[in-house]
Amino acid sequence: MTAASATIPVTVIGGFLGAGKTTFVNHLLRSGGPRTAVLVNDFGEVNVDATLIESHDGTTMTLTNGCICCSIGTSFIDTICRVLDAAVPFERIVIEASGVGDPWKIAEIALIEPSLRLGRVIVLADASRVAQLIDDARVGDTVRSQFERCDLVLLTKIDLVEGETLAAARATVRRLRPDVRIVEAAQGAMATLETLETAAAASGFRADAVEAAIDHSTTFKSWAYRRAGRFDRARLACAVDKLPPQLLRLKGSCRLADEDDVKVFQMVESVWSLSPADIAQAETGIVLVGVGTADLPPPAELDAILDRALAPAGAVS
């Protein structure tokens, strides 16, 4: 593809852990539209977000080897090549960035690859948490950097907060980026990508000179928990209360004793939930991925906490 009209638009979706990126991507796919390649990057050895993307007419690809904004390596380049060489051409690429990643670092590839065209860099911000996150000594720098070059901010979960909290969230975004377009979204009422793309001017940013590689592994740690069994719901509630405050996010799929359906487990800081999994591929047991601060306790200690939530073998139907 060399003609400008044949270039594939790329949308990069960023935002801190728990802002709702995967939920938003699934919403976009359910809304229909052009044939889409979804590229998902997660921070850690298991890309759990890719397994939680619903089935769609295009394809979902996993970007491996850690946070790709730290190093645009062979996995990302190879995946982009697979998209461009597909027998049935894709009409759009959506990239879900890691929750600790810099979406602009990913977007820059669309500015230098002739076959791609950068559409929008959209950053999601959780209305209930963004005001606290930017001043958090542990994660504030990471959160603030995600807003620096986005074209649009999607303020999520506005239906879950009071008016004063929502006003503080708006003011926080304005303080970071006074002129950026803000679109507000309730959990079940998000805008389509076509609507958002008409709500913001085309990206006016240009690729920077190559900078020294960043390394989010010095600020954050990941942890993967995999077991063949099932959780006991009551034991799980007790175990989650024992998880350390350094664990910022825990997410994945699991099954419960005496229940047949797969559940999506979500935890942001101390708030957690279980919901039915509407996904094409689900693990047969338990697969959870956590991200925490650099002082996150060792995996064995975290494993032991969740192991106490496992249902006894005789209790599993």
N, C-alpha and C positions, 0 to 999 in steps of 0.2 A: 504494500500500500504506500503510494507516494503522494497521491493527490490529497490536498487538504480536506476535501469533502469525504474522503475514505477513511480518515482517521477515526479511531475508536475513543469515545469520551471516557475519562477515568474519574470516578468519584471516590474520594478518600474519606472514610468515616472514622473519626477519632473521639477521644474522651476518656476520662479517668475510669478506673475500675468501678463497675457497678452503675455506670451512667445510663446503660440501656442500649448499647451498640448492637448486640446480637438481636435483641427484640426489634430494633429499628430495621435492621437488614431483613429480617423475616417479614416485617410489615411491607417493606418495599417489594419483596418478591411476591407476596400475596396480592399486591396491587396491580400486578400484570406489567405490561410494557415490553420493551425490547428484550431480545435474547441476551442474557447476562452471565458473565463469568464473575463469580464471587471468590475473592482471595481473602483468606482469613489468617491472621497472624496472632499468636498467643505468646505470652511470656512464660516460657517453661518447656519442659520436655514433652508434655502431652498437650496437643492443640484441642482442648475440649470444646472451644467455641465452634470449630468446624463441624463437630458432630451434632451440634444443636441448631445448625442451619437447616431449615425445612427443605424438602424436595422442591425442585422447580425445573423450568424448561431448559435452563442453561446448565451450568456445572459449578460445583464448589470445590476449590482447591486449597490445600493446606500449605502455608508458608512455614517451613520448619527452621530449625537451628536457631531458635531464640528470637529475640526482638529484632525485626529487620531494620528498624530505624538506627540501630547501633552499628550495623554493617550490612550494606546492600550487597549480599553475597550471591553465590551461585544458585541457591534455592529460589530466590526472588527472580533473578534473571531467567533461569530455566523455566519457571512458571509463566512468566510473561511471554516467553517464546512459544510455549505450548498454546497459549491463548491466541497469539497472532497467527500461528500455523494451523489452527483448527480447521478441519475439513468443512464444517458448517460454521461460517464466520459469526463471531460474537458482535453484538451491536453496542454493548456497554460493559465496562469493567467497574465493579464495586470492590474496594479494598477496605476491610475492617482492620484497623490498626490495633496493636496491643494496647491494653489499658494503661500501660506506663510509657508507651511510645510517643514519639513526636510525629504527628501525621504529616507535617510538612516535609520531613526527610523522605517519607515514602512518596509524597506527591511529586517531588522533584524529578523522578524518573519519567513522568509523563511530559515534562518540559524538555527533555533531551532526546526522547525516542520519537523519531519522525512519524511512526505509525500510530502514536497515541496523542490525545489532546486532553489536557487537564480541564475538567469541568468545574467541580467544586470541592473544596476541602471543608467538610462539615464536622464541627466538634459538638458532641453532646455534653450537656452539663446537668447534673442532678440538682433540681431546684432545692431539695432538702439539705444538700451537703456542700454545694460549691462555695458558699460564703465561708465555711469553716475550713475547707480543704486548702484554699489558696494561702491561708495564714498558718497552716500546719507546718511545724518545723521539719517534720519527716518527709512530707510529700509536696509541700507548697511549690517548690521550684519546678518540679515535674508538671504539676497541674497548670501553673501559669504559662509554661512554655508551649503547652498544647494550643493555647488560644492565640499565640503571637501572629500566625499567618493564616488563620482560617478565614473562609469567606462568609460563613454563616454559623451562628450558634443555635443549636436546638436545645431549648431549655425543657428538660423532661420532668415527668412526674409532678406536674403542677397541680394535679387533682389530689395529691397526697399531702399538701402543705397548706398552712394558713396564709392569709393575705400578707401578713408582716414578713413571713419567711420568704414568700415569693418576691416581695418588693426588695428584700435584701439580696436575693439571688440576681435579680435584674441589675441592681446597683453594682454588684460585684463584677458582673460581666462588663458593664459600662466602664468601670474603673480600669479594667484590663484592656479593653478595646472600645473606645468611645464611639466609633463610627460603624462598628460591625452590626449587621442585621441580626436581630434576635427573633426567632420563631418559637412560640410556646406550644407544648404538646402534653396532653394528658395520656395516661397509659393506653387507653383504647382508641385514641383519636389523633394519630400522627398524620402529618402531611405526606403526600407522595413526593417522589424525587422530582418529578416534572414540576410540581408546584414550588418546591424549594429552589429549583434551578432558575425559575423566573423571579424568585424573590431576592436574588442577590446578583450583583454584577459579576461578570466573568472574572476569574482570578487575575489580579493585576501584579502578582508577585512573579519574580524571576528566580531562576536557580542561582544559588550562591556558589561562590568558589568552594572547592573541597576543603572541609574542615577536619580537624583531628577527630577520629572516631570517638563516639560517646559509648559508655558502657553502663547500662542500667543495672547490671548485675552487682555493681558496687553499692547501689542504693536499695535495691529490692531483691528478695529471694523468692523462688517458687518451690512448690512442694506438690507432689502428686500422690494421691491415695487410691490404690486399686485393690479390690477384694472380690472374690467370687461369690460371696454371700449376700445377705440382705440386712437392712437395718431394722431394728425394733423402734417404732416411732417414739415411745416414751423414753427409751434409753438414748435415742438420738437427741432429744430435747435436752436431756441432762448433760450429754457429752458436749454439745455445742456451747453450753454455758461455761464449760471448762477450757475452751480454746483460748489461747493467749491474745491479748489486745494487739500484739504486733501483726496478727493475721488480718489483713485488710479485706481480703476477698476469698471466697471459696465457692466453687461452681462446678456443676457436672450432673451426671445422671446416676440414678440408683433405683433399687427396688426395696419395698417394705415387706416385712413378714405378713402373710395372709392377704396380700394384695397383688394382683397380677400385672397391673399396668406399670410402665416405666414412669418415674418421677424426675423432674428437673429440680435439683437442689440449688438454691441461691442464698448466699450470705454476703452481706456487705457490712463490714465491721461486726456488730453484735446482732444485727437484724437478719433473720433468715426465713426462708419459706420453702415449701414443697408444692409443685404444681404438676399437672399432667403433662407428659412430654408429647408434643406434636412434631415428631421428627422422624425422618426416613430410616435412619440407622441409629440403633441404641445398643450400648454395651449390655452384655448379659448379666453382669454383676454391678459393682459399684466403681465408678471412675469420677474422682473429684480432683480438681486442680486449685491450689491456693496460691495467692501472692501476698507477701508480707514485706515488712521493712527488713533492713539488713540484719537486724538482731532477732529475726524469727528463730525460735528454738529449733533444734535439730529434727529432721524428719522422723526419727524413731520415737521421739517424745510426742510429736503430733499424731503419729500412727497409733500409739498406745491409747490416746484419748478417744479416737474414733473406733478403735477396736472394741472398746467397752460398750459401744452402741450396736454392735452386731447381734442379730437375733440368734438364739441357740438353734442348732441344726434341726431339732425336733419341732421348732415353732414355725418353720418355713413351709408353706403349703406347696 
